[in-house]
Structure formats: C-alpha cells, structure tokens
Amino acid sequence: MSLSSSIPFEWPASWRSPDLLRLLDGSPINTLLLPEGTPPEIRTAAEGRKLECPAQIQWSSLKEVDWRSNAPVIAINDGVWPDLSIKTQSNSPDGVQGGPTGAPWLDANGWMLQLARCRAAGRPVWIKAPPPEKPETLNFSTYLLAACEAAAYGARRPIWLPPLMAEGLAKGNAAALSDWRKLVEIERWLESQNAWSNWPALARLAIVSDFSGPNEYNSSEVLNLSARRNLAFVPVEKAKLAAADLAGKRAILYADGDAMPASMAPLVQKFVEAGGLLLCMKAPSAAIRNTRPSREVHPRYTLLECGKGRVAVSKADWDDQFVVAQDTHLLMSRRYDAIRLFNAGSITCYQTHSADGGKWLAHLLNYAGRLPAHQVSLQTWQAIKAAKAYMPEKAQPVALEIHREPGQQEVYLPSFSVYCAVELELTHHA
C-alpha cells in the first residue's frame, strides 16, 4: 500500500498486548506507527490483519526537511496543536497569562502545510506535534480539529492518544471508548471526502521566496500571518516560478530581500505590465524596468507604475510581517478576495477549487473549539447557483440559502465548533 493512502495511528507505548488491535476493528486506520521497543508479536499480529507497519518514517522539523531526498512521505514533527489560547506574557517572571486584555494567539499549521505541499513534489505530507506538556489541559475538540486541519490542507496527521485516554481504552473505560469512537468517525468522514485533497488553492496572491537560509524566517512569518488574516495565497519557490503559477493571480509578494534572479525577472516584468501588482523590498525591485512614479502615496511603500500594473517598493526592510500581510491585502484591494467571511472570529478559511473550476470550496476551521457567538456569513462576488455545508457531525450536506444582492452573493453558515466545508457551485465557469 502506498503511504499516500495511509491513515496512520501512533501506537501507544503503553499498549503491550496485541489484543488491543481489536480497537481498530471496523475503523479506517490502515497504518501503525510502532514506537521503539514495541513487542514483536504486536507487529506480527498487525501485519496479519493487513495493517501497514512502516519500518521507519524520517521525521524532521520543517526547517530541516531534505526536499531533494527520495523519502516516500514528507513527515514534519514540529507542528503545533491547533488551538486558540492566551499566551504567557513574555515579561512576566511568574509566567502569568494575559487576562481580558491579553491577546489571544492562534496556533495553526495551515501555512506550514501549504508550504510543505508546495515543496513536496507530489509526495504525501504528514504532520505531528510534540506531545503537550499537560495533555489534560487540551480540550478533546483539539484532537478532532488536528485531524480536520491536516485533511483540509491535503495532508495527514497521525492519530495520537493522550496517555490517560490510552490507559482508559486499554481498561475498557466507557468515556475513553466514546472519545475513541469520535476520533475514528471523524477519520472515516474525512476519508469519504478525500477527493477534496487534490483540489488546488483558490488564491489571487503568489508569495514567492526560496523559503530557506536567511530568507526562511521572513517568508515563513509572512505565510503564517497572511493565513491568520484569511488572505488567500499560493506559496511558490522562486527557482521554480513558471507562467502557470501566475495564471489568475492579482499580485506577487516577493518575500526575499536579495536581488531577483535573472531567470525570474522577465516573467515578473510581463506579469506587472499586464496589470499585476508586485510587492517587494528595494533590492529585487531593480529587476523591473520602465517604471514611473505613481500619483498614489503610501506611508511604507514607494508606488510605481509599469505598463498596466504597479510595483510597491518597501521604503525599509520588512521587520513586521503582520504589517506586510496587512499592506499586501489592502494594496491588492479586498474586492479581489474570492471569498470573504464576516463575524469569523477565530475561524480560518482555506479556499480551493475543483479541477474544472466549476466548484469552489471553503475549508472553515474553528480554533476556539466552541460554537461562534454571532452569525457567521460567507460572501463572494462570483455568481453561484447552489451552496452546501459539509460537517462531520452531519450524515448529509446541508443546503444553504443564497442571498443575492447586486455584485455579491452571501450565505449564512450553520454553527459548528470544529470544521465545516462550504461548497459553492458556480453559475458560469471557464
């Protein structure tokens, strides 16, 4: 079996009996990641049940992945547990957390998964995080969200059990068994929607970088903070940039501070002259010819015109990536957002489209782990003829009423605490 079709499960080190394989009966789990020291009879029994037990998965941090290796799977081990939390104040000697005035921080892996899939050359991407220091502090919904988040971005997250749950399952504890069934059922539901994993991102922005060396931190933070403000993007390695990567794009954010490669400059020049927007720092802007000053004024950018398009050259090197993402969104203009959310709160949106362009899909992930306090709505300028909401807790998709106004279509979303996918069927498409 190819690892691309694996549904992996991290076998708990405390499970020493092959009898516990019975818990997997009827589940979609088909791959076991066995820890070092697992009794050999467990592997033998698992393989007898036609379960894959790969000998070794090469886990590494995103920064240390060898993208040129022939490993069958890109396995990243420095992800996070998806969550919305109040972070510890850095200047607090006793580790006191921020209260009502503290800023909530969204721990998410979406940007990392987009980058990994960009660089993985078609190989499957797996992600996991170090076990939490205090697993009991995580809501159970976090484990469900972790599975949904990875699947939404076309990746896999091996199922991991907190020690108390693993112990409870081994003893037949009713509460542990109930939670286990929820994990299994959400994996089953995600597998039933697996075709979505091949849908490409729907974005008007290409973020271009080599994503490594001195450019690694800046480019990664730009991706992270763009995702946090629901600015749809596609990461592109600058050495591999091709005309196809710019089809349908409105803007290029060149995230690196060094000069633009000579092989890349003609593509970017043509893109800008045709009406596109380039945002960059000073050094790479030198590659763009035939520019002229714009009448527009911006506090952080020198704006230039070039053909039908524009070049926004930062007046200083970028040191605040949140502001970079914010400025990019505003300079592009939000009217180019394919999909917009209102009252989103801690809900993020990853947008994809079907291969024929006839359907758009908004993967909505709720990092608060509870129902939204306000009505959340989704809006698009694209004419749509049908809208459906898919949720793991619903056996069938829910048809959504479309509210039509001049220049926009809007749907009100059902309440959900973890994940909802909204499918929009377009009235017209190429």
N, C-alpha and C positions, 0 to 999 in steps of 0.2 A: 504494500500500500504506500502510495506517495504521501509525504508529510504535508502536502498541500491540502489533503482531505482529512487530516488528523483533527480529532477533538481530544486534546491532551488533558491528563489528570495527574497532578503531583501526588503520588502515593505517599501517605503519611509515614514517617519513620517509625512511629509508634505501632503501626499495624504490622504484626509479626506473623500473622496466620493467613494462609491462602483462602481460608473460609470466608474472609471478608470480601473476597471478589464477588460474592453474591450481591453486594450492594450495587454493583454495576449492571446487574441483570436488567435487561429492558431499557437501559439508558443509551444515549447516542455516543457515549465515551468509547473510543476505539484505540486509544494510545495511552500507555502508562509511562510516566517518568519516575523511575525507581531510584530512590536515594542510595548512596553508597552504604553497604552493609545490609542491604535487603536480603533476607534468606533466599537462597537459590530456588527453593520449592515454590516461592511466590511467582518468580519469573516463569518457571516451567508450567505452573497452573494457568497463568495469564496467557501464555502463548498457546496453551491447549484450548483456550476459549477464543482464539483468533484475535487476541489483543496484541497490538504492536508494542514492543518494549525497546525503543532505540537505545543502542549501547551508550552513546554519548552525544549530547547536544552542546554545541560550542556557544555557551552563554557569554556575553560581554556587554559592557556599557555601550551606549550609542556612540560615544566618542571613540571607542576602541574597536569598533566593528571593522573587520577587514573586508571591505566591499568587493575586493578582487578575488576572494577565496572561492572555492567551489563547494562550500558548505551548502547542503540541501535546504537549509532554513536559516533566515536571519533571526537570531534569538537575542533579544535585548533584556538585560536584567536590572536596569536602573530606571525602570518606570516608577510611577507613583500610584498610591491607592487613590482613585478618583474620589474627591471629597470637596466640600466647601467648609472651611474652618476659619477660626480666628487665630492668626499666627502669634507666637510668642513675641513680645516686644524685645527687639534686639538690645535695647539699653536697660533692660530690667534685670538687676542682679539676681532676683529670686525667681526669674522665669515666669512672672505673672503675665497672663494673656490679656490682650486688649478686651475691654468690655464693650458697652454700647457704642463707644466712639472708635473702637478698634476696626481696622479694615479687614473684611473677610478676604481670604485668599483661595482661589480656585485651583486645586490640584488636578490637572488633566493631562492626558497623554496624546491627545489628538494630533497636535503639531508634530510630535515625535514620530507618530505612526505615518503621517503623511510624508515626512522626510525619509523615513526608512523605506517606505514603498517606492518612493522616487528613486532611491539608490540601490534597491534590491535586485534590479534586473529581472523582475518577474518571479523571483523566489518568494515563498510564503514568509510572512513576518510574524513572529511570536514576541510577546512582551510579558514581563512579570516585574514585580517589585519585591524588595526585601521584606520579609515578614514584619508586620508592625510591632513596635516595641511592646505595646499593650493592645493585643487584638480585641480585648473586651471593650475597648473604647470606640471601636468602629461599629457603626450600625450595620445590620445584616444587609441592608439595601446596598451598601458599598460593594459587596461581593457580586451582587446582581448587576450593578452599574458597571463594574470592571469588565464583566463578560460582554455586556451590550456595547460599551465604548470600543473595545477592540474590534468587535464584529462590524460596527458602524463604519470603521475606517479600513475594513477589509483585512483585518489581522485576526490573530487568535491569542487568547490569554488562558494559559493552563489553569484549570480549577485548582485552587489551593484551599485547604481547610485549616481554620484556626485550631490549635491543639485541643481546646475544650470540646469543640464540635467533633473532632476526630475521635476523641475519647468517648464522647457520648454515643456516637454511631457504633463504635465497637461494642458498647454495652447495650445497644438497642434502645437508647433513650428516645422517648416519643418526640420531644421538642427538636432534638438533633435530626431525627428522621424526617420530620416535617420540613426543616430548613433544607435538608439534602434534596428532598423531592422538588423544592422550589428551584434549586440550582440546576438539577437535571432537566426540569421542564423548560427553563429559560434557554438552556443549551439546545434542547430539542427544537424550540421555536426558532431560535436564531439559525439553526441548520436548515430549517424549512425555508428560510429567506436568503439562503446563501448566494443566490444568483445576484443579489444586490452588491456583493463584494467586488464584482468586476466592473461596476459602473464607474466611469471616470468622474473626477471632481468637476463641479459646475462653478467656474470662477472667472472673473474678468481681470484678475491680477496674477502676474507671474513674479514670484520672488526668486531672484537669480543670485547664486553665490557658488563658491566651491565648498561651503559648509565645513571647512576644516582649517587647521592651523590657526593663524592669527585672526581669521575671519569666522571661526567656529562660534565664539560666544555671541558676537553681534548678530549674526544671521539666525542663530537658534532663538535668541530672545525676540527678534523681530517676528519669527514664525509663531512663537508662543503667545506673544501679546496681540498679534493680529487675530489669532484664533480666539483669544479671550474676548475681543470686541466683535466677534462674529463677522470679521472681514474675510470673505471667501478668497482663497488664494491657491495657487499651484506652485510648489517648490520645483525649481529647475536647476540642475547642475550646469554651471556656465560652460564647462568644457563640452557639454553635450547639447547645448541650445540649438534648436532647429526651427525652421519656419513653422512647422506644425505645432510647436509649443506656443506660438504666439497667435494662432488662429482663434478668433473670437475674443481676444484679450483687449482690454481697455488701457492697461498700464503695465509697465515693468518697474519693479523696485529692485535696483541693483544694489545689493546689501554690502558689498565689499568696498573697502577704501582704496584698493590699489587700482592701477590703470586697467581699463577694459581690454581683454585680449583682442589682438588684431583680427582674428578669425571671427569674432563675435560682432565687431563694430558694424559691418555692413548690414547685418540682419536688424540690429537695433536702429540704425540710421533709417532704413526703409520703413520700419515699424512706426517711428516717430513722424516721418514725412507723410505717412498715410493717415495720420490723425491720432496716433497713440501718445501716451504720456510716459516719459522716463523720469524717475526719481533716483538721484544718486548723490554721492559726495563729489568733491571738486575734482580729484584725480581722474576718475572714469569719465567725467563729462567732457574731457578734452578730445575724446574719440568722436564726438558728434560734431559734424561740420555744418556750415551755412546756417548758423543760429543768429537770431537778432533779439534785442531786448523786448520784453513784453511790457505792455502798459500796466499789467497786473502787479500788485505789490504783496509780498508775504513777509512776515516778520522773521522767518527762519530759512527762507529759500530765495534764491535769485531765479526769477522765472524768465525763460527764453522761449521764443517761438522758432519752429523749424518745420517748413512746409506747412501741412495742415495740423501739426501736432505741437507739443510743448515739452520742454525739458525743465525740470525743477532741480536746481543745484543747491545742495545744503550749504549754508554760509559757514557752518562749523562741522567738524567730525561728529558723528552721532554718538551720544553718550546716554540718551534716554530713549530706549526702544519703544516704550509705550507712546511717547510723543511722535516717534517716527510712524508707528502704525496709525495713530490718530490723524496725523497730517496726510498720510497716504490716502486714507479713506476720504478725507474732505477734499483733497485736490482731485481725486478721481471723480468725486461727487457721488453721493449716496443714491442718486437716481439710476446709477448703473448696477446697483445691487439687484441680482436676480430675485432674491428672496429676502424679505425683512421680517423681523419679529418685533412685536410690541408687547410690553409688560413681561419681557423674557426673564428678568431677574437673573437667576443662576443657571438658566437653560442655555446651552450652546447649540449651534446649528452647523452641521456639516452637509454641504449640498452636493448632490451627484445627479447624473442624468443617464438615461438608457442609451444604448449604443446607437439607436436610430434617432435619438433626440426627441422622441415623442412623449417621453415622461421625464419629469423632474422628481427628485426625492430629497426631502429634508430630514436628515437624521437629527432628532432632538434628544439631548441628554440632560437630565435634571440632576445637577450636582448637589442640590440641597437635600435630596432624598426624602422630600415630603411634597405634598400637593401644593401647587402655587396658590398664593393668597389672592391673586387677581386673575381675571380672564386674560389668557394669552392668545394673541391672534397672529396670523401669518399673512403677509401681503406680497403680491407680485404685480409687476406691470404686464406680465405675459398673459395673454388670453388663455383661459383654461376651461375645459368642458366638464371635468369631474375632479373631485378631490376625495381621498380616502386616508383614514388614520389607522395605522397598524400598531398594536400594542401587545406585548407578551401575555398580558392577562386576559386578552380577548381572543376567542376562537376564530372570529371573523373580523375583517376590517370594518371600520365604521365610516359610512358615507358622510361627508361634511357638506353643509350648505355653503354655496358660493355667494358672497355679497358683492355685487358688481357696481362699480362707480366709474365715471369717466377716467380712463388712464390707469385703473388699478382693479385688482380682484383681491378679495380678502376672505379668509375662512377663520372661524373661531375654533380653537383647539379644545378637545376634551382634556380634563385634568389627568395628569399622570405623575407618578412620583419617581420613575426611573428612566423610561425610554419610550419614545413614540416616533414612528416614521410616517411622514406625510407624503403621500404620492399625488402628484399633480399631473393630470393628463392634459396635454396641450391641445388647443383648438387647431392650431396650424404649426407645422414644423417642417424644416428642410428635409 
